[in-house]
Amino acid sequence: MPVMDSVKLGKDVRIFQPDLINLYGCTIGDETKIGAFVEIQGGASIGARCKISSHSFICEGVTIEDEVFIGHGVMFTNDVYPRATTPDGMLATAADWTCSPTRVGRRASIGSNATILPNLTIGENALVAAGAVVTRDVPANAIVAGVPAVVVGDVSDKR
Ligand SMILES: CC(C)(COP(=O)(O)OP(=O)(O)OC[C@H]1O[C@@H](n2cnc3c(N)ncnc32)[C@H](O)[C@@H]1OP(=O)(O)O)[C@@H](O)C(=O)NCCC(=O)NCCS
């Protein structure tokens, strides 16, 4: 089932192709729109009036405030040193890793195909360029681009 009962859905959330998404244990705010092939994991929180474009992955530990734009194929992460197994070769479990949280401030935008490394904050109204790999906190209102992403401008003269 693509939208599990464990999801807390706000009012008037629009899910464009409910059979082509995977939502479980997360919270989605009022009037947010979610495109096809999006996965939002348990413990993630999405604010009101956000747009989550197709093919994006939002993992446990991610908090997205209101009015945020997430482009297509945006990848969040929550484990700095991921491993499939423990040193003795057993499959790793929830007890074997620490979830590193990420927060995206109100009205920020994240361009398509950006990767957001764990344990950082993207400030309010900031803009992450398409294809950026964000490895450090992004100041409010900054435009960041590149790999690793660096500040290349300010949104004050944009929309
Ligand atoms: C970063 C961004 C906001 C810059 O837009 P802009 O201010 O109009 O910038 P320009 O196109 O004039 O480019 C300015 C410079 O930045 C570079 N640049 C533009 N976008 C870039 C990106 N995504 N990554 C790296 N460099 C980029 C350009 O090559 C140019 O470099 P130059 O000065 O050496 O020639 C825009 O390119 C972008 O990535 N927007 C997000 C698009 C998106 O993903 N939308 C979501 C789904 S539709």
The ligand as a Gaussian input file, in Angstrom:
#p B3LYP/6-31G(d) Opt

LIG

0 1
 C       21.525000      28.178000      -9.578000
 C       20.496000      28.918000     -10.423000
 C       19.385000      29.521000      -9.540000
 C       21.262000      30.032000     -11.140000
 O       20.376000      30.721000     -11.984000
 P       20.833000      32.154000     -12.577000
 O       21.026000      33.113000     -11.446000
 O       19.858000      32.526000     -13.640000
 O       22.272000      31.846000     -13.129000
 P       22.844000      31.801000     -14.624000
 O       22.100000      30.783000     -15.449000
 O       22.911000      33.213000     -15.126000
 O       24.315000      31.244000     -14.370000
 C       25.249000      31.980000     -13.618000
 C       26.476000      31.091000     -13.468000
 O       26.156000      29.991000     -12.590000
 C       26.398000      28.738000     -13.286000
 N       25.320000      27.831000     -12.903000
 C       24.010000      27.975000     -13.154000
 N       23.327000      26.938000     -12.623000
 C       24.237000      26.137000     -12.020000
 C       24.129000      24.919000     -11.312000
 N       22.949000      24.340000     -11.124000
 N       25.262000      24.377000     -10.815000
 C       26.464000      24.963000     -11.024000
 N       26.627000      26.144000     -11.692000
 C       25.505000      26.705000     -12.196000
 C       26.352000      29.092000     -14.763000
 O       27.100000      28.171000     -15.532000
 C       26.973000      30.481000     -14.760000
 O       28.361000      30.327000     -14.644000
 P       29.363000      31.376000     -15.381000
 O       29.071000      32.725000     -14.755000
 O       30.715000      30.851000     -15.049000
 O       29.010000      31.342000     -16.823000
 C       19.829000      27.965000     -11.474000
 O       20.728000      27.674000     -12.531000
 C       19.355000      26.645000     -10.890000
 O       20.087000      25.652000     -10.711000
 N       18.026000      26.650000     -10.561000
 C       17.319000      25.463000     -10.081000
 C       16.579000      24.798000     -11.252000
 C       15.788000      23.602000     -10.778000
 O       16.361000      22.605000     -10.394000
 N       14.459000      23.740000     -10.781000
 C       13.602000      22.715000     -10.172000
 C       12.719000      21.912000     -11.095000
 S       12.015000      22.755000     -12.480000

